[in-house]
Amino acid sequence: MLRLLCCSLLICVALLPAQSILPLAEIRQGMRGAGRTVFQGEKIEEFQAEILGVLHNAGPKQSIILARLSGGPLERTGVMQGMSGSPVYVNGRLIGAVALAFAFSKEPIAGIRPIEEMLAASGGRTLAARMEDLAAPPLSGDTRLVDVATPLSLGGFTAGTVSRFAPQLRALGLEPMQGALGTGSAAAQANPNARAAPLEPGSMISVQLVTGDLSVAADGTVTHVDRAAGRVFAFGHRFLAVGPTSLPFTRSEVLTLLPNLNTSFKISSSKEWLGSITGDYSTAITGQLGRPSTMVPVTMAVNGGRQRYRFQIVEDRLLTPFFLQMATFSAVEATERTAGAGTVAVRGELEFAGGARVKVDNVYSADNAAPLPASLAASIPLGYAMQSGYPEYRIRTINLRVETEEIKRQYYVDQLWTSPATARPGETVRIHTTLIGPGGAEARHQAEWRVPLGAPAGPLQITVTDALSTNAADYAHILTQPPASSAQVGRMLNGLRPNNIATIRVWRGEAGYLVQGQHLPSPPPSLALLLKRTPAAAAPAASSRLAEFDITAPGPIGGSRTIQLDIKE
């Protein structure tokens, strides 16, 4: 009897949330309801909704409720960016959230995401897939029902940065806007016990991606709050489609509304910290009140510290490198003209949770747009490390130093020769290289190599190549042979040559092998047969490397030269 009573109580508790929900199966054309959202400040106001029908199978196993909205400013603004997640009720029962709209529509027609799909949110497209789409924005006359774009506020970035990265952001369904953000989130994040007013359905929230001297935040509306579990459901569509995640979110205050012929939007400012977004799926984002998020601290000193940036980026294997690239680009562009010759050096260190450290040390020079390749100096190794799959490479801190010059310091490989031109085993060969630099200035380098005793007679090749070609030759096998250990990841990243280094290599046109990143030249036939049978452990190399030397220059080096050295008996 007691067991039966307990089961009955559990069933009743499970059914309680359903009493305030109107199932999709009961939605009928002509129903009228009310929605909740913020039009000004933090005050939640009502708008009206007339149900036009249900679009079944509008997405994979998904349906959309079509409704005409009215009330408040909607007659002149239409469905606005920032309204995503606004809850809609019929007879006091929640049916779903405003999530989709028609671009350039003359009426505020909205697609409402059924609440059942939001509460069951899971799965969805990945951020990488979204980034690859680079979908074009809606064109005039477009009749597609699309996700209401999420307004993305950027603070502290240059206008050129916003323009440069806007296509990637729009491909994710984000509409970048340059503006100021509130500073309450950082202080509240440091004090998770800070008390705040209760979050209500219809409240605006701001998902924080970057905070500090640089800031990036995305705004939307809360659809449902499960107070017993401390859970929040919002947006009614995916944010970045990263799945399980940890993104801090704050309350948001609407400063004003801006009507627009395409899609109107709310201009808002973030306020106090509230919790963490824990899931980002195709039908909703979900969060946990009071849960802190891990942020990655970044320090960036520009031109000897004349400008310093301190900010935090969300910890995510795809988002962290992307926003680090944006921040580096902005820091460089703020100090150097982008049109015209320039040289940018980026140095520093990436520190990971497992104690590993990756050195950042590279220099870039170009007749135009040097900040763009320089912005990848730290983000590419960071992305590789974080996506390697090894827990030791969870990023802990990032420290960078950036130096800029408004001059092109590019060097090119001009000449390569040896003295003597032929050699015998045991003799020393001098390898001479000439680089041509700015204004035709010459930079000469010499390396000495002793021909090994017992070296077979025949031609050897000597090549001098720039860092880009050398790195590609050394690490091309990683594309087909993933790193075998976390230590190998560190060796590879710290072994990448910077652009101001060129490498002289002495090699023979005989096959060799790469064994766990190490070069094995001309192995004995028995060992070569064994390596050939274990492709997972060894990758074939096109040549056998006998010796190598690095030469440096004050700026990036480009170009390549190859000569032949004859070995006599």
Secondary structure, DSSP 4 states (H G I P E B T S, - for coil): -HHHHHHHHHHHHHHTGGGGB--GGG--TT-EEEEEEEEEBTEEEEEEEEEEEEEEEEETTEEEEEEEEESTTHHHH-SPBT-TT-EEEETTEEEEEEEEEETT-SS-EEEEEEHHHHHT------HHHHHHH-PPPPPTT---EEEPPEEEEEES--HHHHHHHHHHHHHTTEEEEE----SHHHHHHH-TT---PPP-TT-EEEEEEEEESSEEEEEEEEEEEETTTTEEEESSS-SS--EEEEEEEEEEEEEEEE--SS--EEEEEEEEEEEEEEEE-SS-EEEEET----EEEEEEEETTTTEEEEEEEE--TTHHHHHHHHHHHHHHHTTS-SSS-EEEEEEEEEEETTS-EEEEEEEEEESS-THHHHTHHHHHHHHHHHTS--GGG-EEEEEEEEEEESS---EEEEEEEEESSEE-TT-EEEEEEEEE-GGG-EEEEEEEEEPPTTPPSEEEEEEEEEHHHHHHHHHGGGGTS--SSHHHHHHHHHHPPPTTEEEEEEEESS-EEEETTEEE-S--HHHHHHHHT-TTTEEEESSEEEEEEEEE-SS-EE-EEEEEEEEP-
